[in-house]
Amino acid sequence: MSALVSIVTPAYNSSLYIAKSINSVLAQTYANWEMLIVDDGSTDNTLEIVRSYEDKRIKIFNNTHQGAAEARNLALRQATGKYVAFLDSDDLWLPEKLEKQVRFMEENHYDFSYTNFIKMSHEGVSYKQIVSGPKKVSKFMMFMYCWPGCLTVMFNRENIGLIQVANIKRNNDYAMWLKISRKATCHLLAEPLSMYRLRYGSISDQNYFELIKWHYRLYRQAEKMNPLKSAIITGCNLVFGFTKKIKYQWHDKSVC
């Protein structure tokens, strides 16, 4: 396996976490990667921390506080790897994440994949809770619910092409999966290879009214659906969201 992996990392005021995220990439057993960090106008010392790394595989780009969607769009335009992976500036990868996922895609000729992940607290303490999903996520299933965690996704840039999404404030990662799912089925590598930080104020930490609002806006603004269709699919998301909690989440004391 020698394919280059482009890692997309938007960052905004991430000084508390970004070093840990970068270190988790440096610790990968798969070495052929480039990490595209797009600073979105941070006012803390995020940029200083990133610039302290001398590894030439870490590449820094500046964005003028345009949001995570535009930061990811910029990184995707700069990506040169065969594969693209995503790691937010507060999340972590386990050491074999890239190696196992690239092998999974190469051996099975998949263009789009995701993996299980582990939830951790705002402070970085593992809840020992694994989040998974269906073995295959078709275009239809992707519209019904956002199954992949952003930090777990990888796609074949050479076959899928350039992905750019509308500049929506929330769910812009989901908007990417919807675009990619039009070209490829998403396949699950059923191993927990990443750790997702539940930060205060994140969309996953909000109440159901907020979740409904942002999902509806995704379909109306990014997908340009009419109000009725947007409302119906938003309702489907709520149903499948309950399904995911029941069927695809469990505690495992053996994980980190």
Backbone as JSON, one array per atom type, in Angstrom:
{
  "sequence": "MSALVSIVTPAYNSSLYIAKSINSVLAQTYANWEMLIVDDGSTDNTLEIVRSYEDKRIKIFNNTHQGAAEARNLALRQATGKYVAFLDSDDLWLPEKLEKQVRFMEENHYDFSYTNFIKMSHEGVSYKQIVSGPKKVSKFMMFMYCWPGCLTVMFNRENIGLIQVANIKRNNDYAMWLKISRKATCHLLAEPLSMYRLRYGSISDQNYFELIKWHYRLYRQAEKMNPLKSAIITGCNLVFGFTKKIKYQWHDKSVC",
  "N": [[0.85, -1.19, 0.0], [0.81, 2.01, -1.09], [-0.48, 4.34, -1.63], [-1.13, 7.81, -1.53], [-2.62, 9.56, 1.16], [-4.8, 12.18, 1.71], [-5.41, 14.27, 4.35], [-8.04, 15.97, 5.74], [-8.42, 18.75, 7.7], [-10.18, 21.06, 9.33], [-9.74, 23.98, 11.36], [-10.44, 25.92, 14.22], [-9.79, 28.07, 16.73], [-8.56, 26.01, 18.3], [-6.66, 25.37, 20.19], [-6.55, 23.88, 22.54], [-6.76, 21.26, 21.82], [-5.63, 20.55, 19.32], [-2.95, 19.74, 19.07], [-2.95, 17.15, 20.11], [-4.54, 15.9, 18.19], [-2.96, 16.16, 15.87], [-0.71, 14.73, 16.72], [-1.8, 12.19, 16.86], [-2.03, 11.6, 14.2], [0.64, 11.67, 13.39], [1.45, 9.41, 14.7], [0.56, 7.33, 13.17], [0.66, 4.1, 11.68], [0.74, 3.97, 9.01], [2.46, 5.75, 6.7], [2.33, 7.38, 4.44], [1.02, 10.14, 3.91], [-0.63, 13.36, 3.73], [-1.32, 16.18, 5.67], [-3.79, 18.44, 5.66], [-4.29, 21.31, 7.06], [-6.62, 23.69, 7.74], [-6.79, 26.8, 8.9], [-9.31, 28.67, 10.33], [-9.35, 31.49, 10.79], [-8.48, 31.7, 13.51], [-8.36, 33.02, 16.85], [-6.86, 32.38, 18.98], [-3.88, 30.6, 19.99], [-3.73, 28.63, 18.04], [-2.58, 28.51, 15.42], [0.14, 28.93, 15.99], [0.77, 26.61, 17.38], [0.38, 24.65, 15.41], [2.3, 25.46, 13.52], [4.58, 24.86, 14.89], [5.26, 22.3, 14.36], [7.52, 20.5, 12.43], [7.3, 18.7, 10.42], [7.1, 18.04, 7.03], [4.9, 16.99, 5.84], [2.71, 18.1, 6.97], [0.57, 20.6, 6.16], [-0.3, 23.99, 5.98], [-3.08, 26.14, 5.72], [-4.81, 29.23, 5.29], [-7.95, 30.53, 6.2], [-10.57, 32.94, 6.03], [-12.31, 33.15, 8.43], [-14.66, 31.77, 7.48], [-16.08, 29.54, 8.05], [-16.62, 25.98, 8.74], [-17.43, 24.52, 6.48], [-16.44, 25.9, 4.2], [-13.77, 25.8, 4.87], [-13.23, 23.04, 4.7], [-13.86, 22.73, 1.99], [-11.78, 24.23, 0.8], [-9.52, 22.73, 1.6], [-10.08, 20.33, 0.27], [-9.81, 21.15, -2.37], [-7.1, 21.51, -2.45], [-6.08, 19.01, -2.03], [-4.03, 16.24, -2.91], [-3.86, 13.52, -2.8], [-4.6, 10.04, -3.47], [-6.57, 9.03, -1.87], [-8.93, 10.54, 0.36], [-9.23, 11.57, 3.68], [-10.82, 12.42, 6.82], [-10.31, 14.45, 9.64], [-11.24, 16.1, 12.39], [-10.17, 18.95, 14.35], [-10.25, 18.37, 17.03], [-10.53, 15.71, 17.43], [-9.4, 12.22, 17.51], [-7.23, 9.73, 16.06], [-6.72, 6.22, 16.19], [-3.63, 4.32, 16.15], [-3.5, 2.49, 13.92], [-5.37, 3.28, 12.1], [-5.33, 4.53, 9.44], [-3.78, 2.66, 7.99], [-5.29, 0.24, 8.16], [-7.71, 1.04, 7.02], [-7.08, 1.93, 4.41], [-6.11, -0.49, 3.37], [-8.47, -2.02, 3.54], [-10.05, -0.69, 1.64], [-8.52, -0.9, -0.69], [-8.2, -3.7, -1.06], [-10.82, -4.54, -1.42], [-11.75, -2.97, -3.43], [-13.21, -0.62, -2.94], [-14.71, 2.63, -3.06], [-15.56, 4.35, -1.12], [-15.78, 4.62, 2.3], [-16.32, 3.91, 5.83], [-15.73, 3.77, 9.39], [-16.1, 2.14, 12.63], [-16.31, 4.1, 15.68], [-15.11, 5.52, 18.81], [-16.64, 7.07, 21.55], [-15.66, 9.95, 23.42], [-15.24, 12.07, 26.31], [-15.59, 15.67, 26.71], [-13.25, 16.36, 28.01], [-11.56, 14.4, 27.16], [-11.8, 11.81, 28.12], [-12.43, 8.43, 27.72], [-15.62, 7.11, 26.96], [-15.98, 4.51, 26.55], [-17.77, 3.67, 24.7], [-18.93, 2.37, 21.76], [-19.61, 3.36, 18.45], [-21.34, 2.39, 15.62], [-22.58, 1.2, 12.46], [-24.65, 0.45, 9.54], [-23.55, -2.27, 7.37], [-23.39, -1.67, 4.68], [-24.03, 1.4, 3.09], [-26.26, 2.77, 1.11], [-27.13, 5.24, -1.44], [-29.82, 5.95, -0.94], [-30.08, 5.12, 1.77], [-28.21, 6.81, 2.91], [-29.4, 9.3, 2.63], [-31.49, 8.93, 4.35], [-30.3, 8.92, 6.85], [-27.42, 10.22, 8.57], [-25.04, 8.17, 8.66], [-22.15, 7.75, 8.8], [-19.45, 8.71, 10.97], [-17.7, 11.76, 10.87], [-14.9, 11.73, 11.32], [-14.2, 9.21, 10.58], [-14.45, 8.71, 7.9], [-13.4, 7.85, 4.58], [-12.58, 8.44, 1.19], [-12.16, 7.64, -2.31], [-10.48, 9.84, -4.07], [-9.62, 10.03, -6.7], [-11.45, 8.53, -8.17], [-13.97, 9.46, -7.33], [-13.83, 12.23, -7.61], [-13.64, 15.88, -7.4], [-15.09, 17.2, -4.51], [-17.34, 19.6, -3.4], [-19.15, 21.63, -1.17], [-22.22, 23.34, -0.18], [-22.08, 26.41, 1.66], [-23.0, 25.88, 4.49], [-23.82, 26.24, 7.94], [-23.99, 24.12, 9.78], [-23.83, 20.51, 9.7], [-22.34, 20.23, 7.39], [-20.5, 18.27, 6.81], [-22.15, 16.04, 6.51], [-23.45, 16.88, 4.22], [-21.41, 16.5, 2.37], [-21.2, 13.69, 2.38], [-23.65, 13.03, 1.25], [-23.32, 13.94, -1.37], [-21.16, 12.32, -2.23], [-22.32, 9.83, -1.99], [-23.93, 9.63, -4.16], [-22.32, 8.67, -6.06], [-21.01, 6.43, -5.13], [-21.35, 3.52, -3.05], [-21.26, 3.42, 0.49], [-19.08, 1.66, 2.57], [-18.72, -0.3, 5.53], [-16.0, -0.59, 7.73], [-15.71, -2.56, 10.29], [-14.38, -1.83, 12.81], [-13.28, -0.15, 15.77], [-11.61, 2.68, 15.23], [-11.1, 5.3, 15.74], [-11.45, 8.24, 17.84], [-14.01, 10.16, 19.1], [-14.62, 13.39, 20.17], [-16.9, 14.68, 22.42], [-17.83, 17.71, 22.46], [-18.83, 20.61, 24.32], [-21.73, 22.25, 23.24], [-21.62, 21.31, 20.65], [-23.19, 19.96, 17.65], [-24.1, 17.42, 18.17], [-24.48, 17.58, 20.82], [-26.71, 19.0, 21.26], [-30.25, 19.83, 21.7], [-33.21, 18.04, 20.55], [-34.82, 19.75, 19.04], [-33.0, 21.6, 17.96], [-31.45, 19.85, 16.42], [-33.36, 18.96, 14.55], [-33.89, 21.37, 13.25], [-31.39, 22.0, 11.99], [-31.01, 19.77, 10.34], [-33.21, 20.01, 8.63], [-32.55, 22.42, 7.35], [-30.29, 21.6, 5.98], [-31.33, 19.94, 3.91], [-33.01, 21.74, 2.61], [-31.34, 23.98, 1.96], [-28.73, 23.06, 1.09], [-29.31, 20.8, -0.47], [-31.4, 21.71, -1.96], [-34.1, 20.98, -1.85], [-37.72, 20.85, -1.92], [-39.98, 22.34, 0.54], [-41.78, 20.37, 1.65], [-40.66, 17.82, 1.0], [-38.21, 18.13, 2.26], [-39.04, 18.25, 4.93], [-40.15, 15.7, 5.27], [-37.94, 13.97, 4.9], [-36.34, 14.86, 6.96], [-37.88, 13.98, 9.11], [-37.58, 11.22, 8.71], [-34.88, 11.01, 9.33], [-34.94, 11.4, 12.09], [-36.25, 9.07, 12.95], [-34.46, 7.04, 12.08], [-32.32, 7.85, 13.56], [-33.01, 7.15, 16.19], [-33.02, 4.42, 15.78], [-30.31, 3.94, 15.3], [-29.19, 4.49, 17.81], [-30.22, 2.4, 19.3], [-29.52, 0.03, 17.95], [-26.9, 0.27, 16.92], [-25.02, 1.19, 18.76], [-22.99, 0.55, 21.54], [-21.6, -0.44, 24.73], [-18.24, -1.2, 25.53], [-16.0, -2.52, 27.53], [-13.42, -3.22, 26.96], [-12.23, -1.52, 25.15], [-10.16, 1.4, 24.45]],
  "CA": [[0.0, 0.0, 0.0], [1.64, 3.21, -1.18], [-1.31, 5.46, -2.05], [-1.12, 8.99, -0.66], [-3.89, 9.92, 1.79], [-4.92, 13.58, 2.08], [-6.22, 14.38, 5.57], [-8.69, 17.29, 5.79], [-8.6, 19.17, 9.1], [-10.49, 22.46, 9.62], [-9.39, 24.33, 12.74], [-10.8, 27.25, 14.69], [-9.57, 28.19, 18.17], [-8.44, 24.61, 18.71], [-5.37, 25.24, 20.87], [-6.62, 22.89, 23.62], [-6.87, 19.89, 21.32], [-5.09, 20.25, 18.0], [-1.69, 19.0, 19.17], [-3.29, 15.73, 20.27], [-5.02, 15.4, 16.9], [-1.79, 16.04, 14.99], [0.12, 13.63, 17.23], [-2.44, 10.92, 16.51], [-1.7, 11.37, 12.79], [2.07, 11.34, 13.36], [1.62, 8.06, 15.26], [-0.02, 6.33, 12.28], [1.55, 3.08, 11.12], [0.76, 4.25, 7.57], [3.23, 7.0, 6.69], [2.2, 8.17, 3.21], [-0.12, 11.04, 4.06], [-0.45, 14.8, 3.87], [-2.36, 16.7, 6.55], [-4.15, 19.78, 5.19], [-4.93, 22.01, 8.17], [-7.12, 25.01, 7.31], [-7.15, 27.63, 10.05], [-10.45, 29.49, 9.95], [-9.29, 32.78, 11.49], [-8.38, 31.51, 14.96], [-7.88, 34.15, 17.64], [-5.97, 31.87, 20.03], [-2.57, 30.25, 19.45], [-3.82, 27.43, 17.21], [-1.59, 28.56, 14.34], [1.49, 28.77, 16.56], [0.95, 25.2, 17.69], [0.53, 23.91, 14.15], [3.57, 25.83, 12.9], [5.71, 24.31, 15.66], [5.59, 20.98, 13.8], [8.42, 20.67, 11.28], [7.04, 17.65, 9.44], [6.67, 18.64, 5.77], [3.61, 16.44, 5.43], [1.68, 18.96, 7.56], [0.47, 21.8, 5.33], [-1.19, 24.96, 6.64], [-3.78, 27.08, 4.85], [-5.59, 30.2, 6.05], [-9.29, 30.88, 5.76], [-10.93, 34.16, 6.75], [-13.49, 32.94, 9.25], [-15.78, 31.48, 6.6], [-16.79, 28.38, 8.53], [-16.03, 24.66, 8.49], [-17.73, 24.06, 5.13], [-15.48, 26.5, 3.28], [-12.44, 25.29, 5.22], [-13.12, 21.72, 4.09], [-13.82, 22.92, 0.54], [-10.43, 24.67, 0.45], [-8.62, 21.59, 1.74], [-10.37, 19.37, -0.8], [-9.23, 21.67, -3.61], [-5.64, 21.39, -2.35], [-5.7, 17.62, -1.83], [-3.37, 15.57, -4.04], [-3.82, 12.1, -2.55], [-5.6, 9.14, -4.07], [-7.65, 8.95, -0.9], [-9.17, 11.68, 1.26], [-9.78, 11.23, 4.99], [-11.23, 13.61, 7.57], [-10.05, 14.45, 11.08], [-11.43, 17.42, 12.97], [-9.03, 19.37, 15.16], [-10.4, 17.94, 18.42], [-10.71, 14.27, 17.45], [-8.17, 11.43, 17.51], [-7.18, 8.45, 15.38], [-5.87, 5.18, 16.74], [-2.45, 4.23, 15.29], [-3.64, 1.68, 12.7], [-6.55, 3.73, 11.38], [-5.1, 4.68, 8.01], [-3.29, 1.41, 7.41], [-6.39, -0.72, 8.03], [-8.78, 1.52, 6.13], [-6.57, 1.89, 3.05], [-6.1, -1.9, 2.97], [-9.87, -2.39, 3.37], [-10.56, -0.15, 0.39], [-7.74, -1.43, -1.8], [-8.46, -5.13, -1.27], [-12.21, -4.74, -1.82], [-12.04, -2.04, -4.52], [-14.23, 0.31, -2.51], [-14.39, 4.05, -3.25], [-16.16, 5.15, -0.05], [-15.86, 3.76, 3.47], [-16.29, 4.49, 7.16], [-15.39, 2.79, 10.42], [-16.61, 2.4, 13.98], [-15.5, 5.02, 16.5], [-15.33, 5.5, 20.26], [-16.97, 8.39, 22.1], [-14.94, 10.38, 24.61], [-15.79, 13.28, 26.89], [-14.96, 16.95, 26.39], [-11.91, 16.35, 28.61], [-10.76, 13.35, 26.54], [-11.95, 10.54, 28.82], [-13.23, 7.51, 26.92], [-16.86, 6.57, 27.52], [-15.98, 3.09, 26.17], [-18.99, 3.46, 23.92], [-18.62, 2.23, 20.34], [-20.67, 3.73, 17.51], [-21.15, 1.68, 14.36], [-23.62, 1.49, 11.48], [-24.89, -0.65, 8.6], [-22.38, -2.72, 6.6], [-23.4, -0.91, 3.42], [-24.94, 2.54, 3.11], [-26.57, 3.2, -0.25], [-27.56, 6.63, -1.55], [-31.09, 6.07, -0.24], [-29.85, 5.03, 3.2], [-27.47, 7.98, 3.36], [-30.36, 10.39, 2.77], [-32.33, 8.65, 5.51], [-29.59, 9.24, 8.08], [-25.97, 10.41, 8.45], [-24.46, 7.04, 9.38], [-20.7, 7.82, 9.1], [-18.84, 9.79, 11.73], [-16.79, 12.47, 9.97], [-13.51, 11.33, 11.57], [-14.01, 7.82, 10.13], [-14.71, 8.59, 6.47], [-12.35, 7.91, 3.56], [-13.08, 8.17, -0.15], [-11.19, 7.62, -3.41], [-10.61, 11.13, -4.75], [-9.4, 9.85, -8.13], [-12.67, 8.01, -8.79], [-15.13, 10.28, -6.96], [-13.66, 13.58, -8.11], [-13.66, 16.99, -6.43], [-16.34, 17.42, -3.77], [-17.51, 20.91, -2.8], [-20.5, 21.69, -0.6], [-22.75, 24.67, 0.14], [-21.54, 26.96, 2.9], [-23.98, 25.82, 5.56], [-23.13, 26.31, 9.22], [-23.97, 22.8, 10.42], [-24.09, 19.35, 8.85], [-21.66, 20.3, 6.1], [-19.89, 16.96, 6.54], [-23.23, 15.21, 5.99], [-23.66, 17.34, 2.84], [-20.39, 15.83, 1.56], [-21.54, 12.27, 2.21], [-24.76, 12.94, 0.31], [-22.75, 14.09, -2.72], [-20.35, 11.14, -2.56], [-23.2, 8.64, -2.08], [-24.49, 9.59, -5.52], [-21.33, 8.04, -6.94], [-20.47, 5.19, -4.56], [-21.91, 2.99, -1.81], [-20.32, 3.53, 1.61], [-18.9, 0.36, 3.21], [-18.26, -0.22, 6.92], [-14.93, -1.37, 8.34], [-16.32, -2.66, 11.63], [-13.41, -1.75, 13.9], [-13.19, 1.2, 16.33], [-10.28, 3.17, 14.87], [-11.04, 6.73, 16.0], [-12.1, 8.69, 19.07], [-14.78, 11.37, 18.85], [-14.77, 14.21, 21.37], [-18.2, 15.33, 22.59], [-17.58, 19.06, 22.98], [-20.0, 21.38, 24.71], [-22.24, 23.12, 22.18], [-21.59, 20.67, 19.33], [-24.54, 19.61, 17.2], [-24.51, 16.18, 18.83], [-24.75, 17.89, 22.21], [-27.85, 19.89, 21.28], [-31.53, 19.16, 21.86], [-33.8, 17.54, 19.31], [-35.31, 20.86, 18.24], [-31.87, 22.11, 17.2], [-31.09, 18.84, 15.42], [-34.37, 19.01, 13.49], [-33.7, 22.61, 12.5], [-30.2, 21.94, 11.14], [-31.24, 18.78, 9.29], [-34.13, 20.6, 7.65], [-31.81, 23.4, 6.56], [-29.4, 20.87, 5.07], [-32.07, 19.5, 2.73], [-33.54, 22.91, 1.9], [-30.32, 24.88, 1.45], [-27.66, 22.38, 0.37], [-29.87, 19.87, -1.45], [-32.4, 22.46, -2.76], [-35.37, 20.26, -1.87], [-38.86, 21.66, -1.55], [-40.24, 22.25, 1.98], [-42.44, 19.12, 2.06], [-39.69, 16.74, 0.93], [-37.23, 18.39, 3.31], [-39.65, 17.9, 6.21], [-40.32, 14.24, 5.32], [-36.65, 13.32, 5.1], [-35.93, 15.21, 8.32], [-38.58, 13.03, 9.98], [-36.92, 9.92, 8.56], [-33.63, 11.1, 10.08], [-35.23, 11.21, 13.51], [-36.56, 7.66, 13.15], [-33.24, 6.26, 11.95], [-31.46, 8.24, 14.66], [-33.36, 6.27, 17.31], [-32.56, 3.08, 15.4], [-28.86, 3.87, 15.49], [-28.89, 4.43, 19.23], [-30.62, 1.09, 19.82], [-28.9, -1.1, 17.24], [-25.53, 0.46, 16.49], [-24.18, 1.75, 19.81], [-22.89, -0.33, 22.69], [-20.45, -0.25, 25.6], [-17.24, -2.26, 25.47], [-14.98, -2.17, 28.52], [-12.07, -3.57, 26.5], [-11.65, -0.48, 24.28], [-9.43, 2.45, 25.18]],
  "C": [[0.88, 1.24, 0.0], [0.85, 4.45, -1.55], [-1.24, 6.6, -1.03], [-2.52, 9.26, -0.14], [-3.84, 11.4, 2.19], [-5.88, 13.69, 3.26], [-6.74, 15.81, 5.7], [-9.0, 17.65, 7.23], [-8.9, 20.67, 9.19], [-10.19, 22.77, 11.08], [-9.84, 25.75, 13.05], [-10.7, 27.27, 16.22], [-9.48, 26.81, 18.83], [-7.18, 24.35, 19.53], [-5.38, 24.17, 21.97], [-6.48, 21.46, 23.11], [-5.99, 19.56, 20.13], [-3.76, 19.5, 18.05], [-1.94, 17.51, 19.32], [-3.77, 15.13, 18.96], [-3.85, 15.19, 15.94], [-0.92, 14.86, 15.42], [-0.48, 12.27, 16.89], [-2.22, 10.58, 15.04], [-0.23, 10.97, 12.66], [2.34, 9.92, 13.85], [1.08, 6.96, 14.35], [1.04, 5.35, 11.77], [1.65, 3.22, 9.6], [1.34, 5.65, 7.4], [2.99, 7.89, 5.48], [0.93, 9.02, 3.26], [0.32, 12.5, 4.0], [-1.62, 15.3, 4.71], [-2.61, 18.15, 6.18], [-4.96, 20.49, 6.27], [-5.33, 23.41, 7.69], [-7.56, 25.78, 8.55], [-8.19, 28.66, 9.62], [-10.49, 30.79, 10.75], [-9.24, 32.65, 12.99], [-7.84, 32.75, 15.65], [-7.04, 33.7, 18.83], [-4.64, 31.47, 19.37], [-2.59, 28.94, 18.66], [-2.75, 27.4, 16.13], [-0.17, 28.36, 14.85], [1.77, 27.3, 16.85], [1.19, 24.39, 16.41], [1.88, 24.19, 13.52], [4.78, 25.29, 13.65], [6.11, 22.92, 15.16], [6.41, 21.19, 12.53], [8.23, 19.59, 10.21], [6.45, 18.27, 8.16], [5.35, 18.09, 5.26], [2.45, 17.25, 5.98], [1.68, 20.28, 6.81], [-0.62, 22.71, 5.88], [-1.78, 25.91, 5.61], [-4.62, 28.0, 5.74], [-6.93, 30.45, 5.38], [-9.73, 32.08, 6.58], [-12.27, 34.01, 7.43], [-14.74, 32.73, 8.39], [-16.54, 30.22, 7.0], [-16.17, 27.07, 8.08], [-16.27, 24.18, 7.07], [-16.71, 24.6, 4.14], [-14.06, 26.05, 3.59], [-12.23, 23.91, 4.6], [-13.06, 21.83, 2.56], [-12.42, 23.31, 0.07], [-9.46, 23.5, 0.52], [-8.83, 20.56, 0.63], [-9.83, 19.84, -2.14], [-7.72, 21.51, -3.63], [-5.17, 19.93, -2.29], [-5.09, 17.02, -3.1], [-3.36, 14.05, -3.9], [-4.86, 11.32, -3.34], [-6.82, 9.06, -3.17], [-7.73, 10.23, -0.09], [-9.78, 11.14, 2.55], [-10.04, 12.51, 5.76], [-10.93, 13.43, 9.06], [-10.22, 15.86, 11.59], [-10.35, 17.69, 14.02], [-9.15, 19.0, 16.63], [-10.58, 16.43, 18.56], [-9.37, 13.54, 17.32], [-8.34, 10.18, 16.66], [-6.34, 7.48, 16.19], [-4.78, 4.86, 15.72], [-2.63, 3.47, 13.97], [-4.8, 2.13, 11.82], [-6.32, 3.79, 9.87], [-4.68, 3.37, 7.36], [-4.44, 0.43, 7.16], [-7.44, -0.25, 7.04], [-8.32, 1.54, 4.67], [-6.56, 0.44, 2.54], [-7.52, -2.38, 2.69], [-10.4, -1.92, 2.02], [-9.83, -0.73, -0.81], [-8.12, -2.88, -2.09], [-9.88, -5.4, -1.78], [-12.65, -3.84, -2.97], [-13.22, -1.12, -4.18], [-13.76, 1.75, -2.74], [-14.84, 4.92, -2.08], [-16.32, 4.22, 1.15], [-15.91, 4.58, 4.75], [-16.02, 3.4, 8.17], [-16.19, 3.07, 11.7], [-15.75, 3.46, 14.66], [-15.92, 4.94, 17.95], [-15.64, 6.92, 20.72], [-16.08, 8.69, 23.32], [-15.52, 11.71, 25.07], [-15.06, 14.52, 26.37], [-13.51, 16.99, 26.87], [-11.02, 15.25, 28.04], [-10.81, 12.01, 27.24], [-12.88, 9.64, 28.02], [-14.48, 7.08, 27.67], [-16.95, 5.06, 27.3], [-17.26, 2.72, 25.45], [-18.62, 3.46, 22.44], [-19.84, 2.6, 19.52], [-20.36, 3.09, 16.17], [-22.25, 2.1, 13.39], [-23.82, 0.3, 10.57], [-23.62, -1.01, 7.82], [-22.27, -1.98, 5.28], [-24.43, 0.22, 3.53], [-25.1, 3.03, 1.68], [-26.91, 4.69, -0.26], [-28.85, 6.85, -0.77], [-30.89, 6.07, 1.27], [-29.09, 6.24, 3.74], [-28.4, 9.18, 3.52], [-31.26, 10.18, 3.98], [-31.65, 9.02, 6.82], [-28.09, 9.39, 7.8], [-25.28, 9.32, 9.27], [-22.98, 7.24, 9.71], [-20.35, 8.97, 10.04], [-17.77, 10.44, 10.87], [-15.35, 11.97, 10.1], [-13.2, 9.93, 11.08], [-14.04, 7.68, 8.61], [-13.43, 8.65, 5.64], [-12.99, 7.66, 2.2], [-11.96, 8.29, -1.17], [-11.38, 8.89, -4.24], [-10.47, 10.97, -6.26], [-10.65, 9.36, -8.84], [-13.9, 8.88, -8.51], [-15.04, 11.68, -7.56], [-13.69, 14.62, -7.0], [-15.04, 17.16, -5.82], [-16.31, 18.81, -3.15], [-18.96, 21.02, -2.33], [-20.91, 23.13, -0.35], [-22.22, 25.12, 1.5], [-22.63, 27.05, 3.97], [-23.24, 25.68, 6.89], [-22.98, 24.95, 9.87], [-24.23, 21.71, 9.38], [-23.39, 19.41, 7.51], [-20.9, 19.02, 5.78], [-20.94, 16.0, 5.95], [-23.52, 15.59, 4.53], [-22.64, 16.7, 1.9], [-20.76, 14.38, 1.31], [-22.68, 12.09, 1.23], [-24.27, 13.06, -1.13], [-21.98, 12.84, -3.13], [-21.24, 9.92, -2.77], [-23.9, 8.55, -3.42], [-23.57, 8.84, -6.48], [-20.84, 6.7, -6.42], [-21.24, 4.82, -3.3], [-20.84, 3.09, -0.72], [-20.28, 2.21, 2.37], [-18.27, 0.53, 4.59], [-17.07, -1.14, 7.18], [-15.27, -1.42, 9.83], [-15.27, -2.8, 12.73], [-13.39, -0.32, 14.44], [-11.78, 1.75, 16.16], [-10.09, 4.66, 15.14], [-11.73, 7.04, 17.32], [-12.71, 10.07, 18.85], [-15.03, 12.12, 20.15], [-16.13, 14.9, 21.37], [-17.98, 16.68, 23.26], [-18.89, 19.74, 23.32], [-20.42, 22.28, 23.55], [-22.19, 22.51, 20.8], [-23.0, 20.25, 18.95], [-25.03, 18.33, 17.86], [-24.83, 16.39, 20.3], [-25.99, 18.77, 22.36], [-29.16, 19.1, 21.41], [-32.14, 18.8, 20.51], [-34.34, 18.67, 18.43], [-34.19, 21.44, 17.38], [-31.46, 21.14, 16.1], [-32.06, 18.86, 14.25], [-34.15, 20.24, 12.62], [-32.53, 22.51, 11.53], [-30.35, 20.88, 10.05], [-32.17, 19.33, 8.22], [-33.4, 21.6, 6.76], [-30.85, 22.74, 5.58], [-30.14, 20.51, 3.79], [-32.61, 20.68, 1.93], [-32.44, 23.72, 1.23], [-29.26, 24.19, 0.6], [-28.2, 21.48, -0.74], [-30.97, 20.49, -2.3], [-33.72, 21.7, -2.89], [-36.5, 21.2, -1.5], [-39.19, 21.45, -0.06], [-40.84, 20.93, 2.43], [-41.44, 17.97, 2.07], [-38.63, 16.89, 2.01], [-37.76, 17.96, 4.67], [-39.78, 16.38, 6.35], [-38.99, 13.55, 5.6], [-36.07, 13.67, 6.47], [-36.6, 14.27, 9.32], [-37.96, 11.65, 9.91], [-35.6, 9.89, 9.34], [-33.85, 10.86, 11.56], [-35.49, 9.74, 13.82], [-35.3, 6.82, 13.1], [-32.23, 6.62, 13.04], [-31.73, 7.4, 15.9], [-32.89, 4.84, 17.04], [-31.07, 2.93, 15.66], [-28.51, 3.74, 16.96], [-29.19, 3.05, 19.81], [-29.76, -0.03, 19.25], [-27.4, -0.96, 17.05], [-24.64, 1.18, 17.51], [-24.16, 0.78, 21.0], [-21.63, 0.0, 23.49], [-19.53, -1.47, 25.52], [-16.09, -1.87, 26.4], [-13.54, -2.44, 28.05], [-11.43, -2.49, 25.64], [-11.0, 0.6, 25.12], [-10.35, 3.55, 25.66]]
}
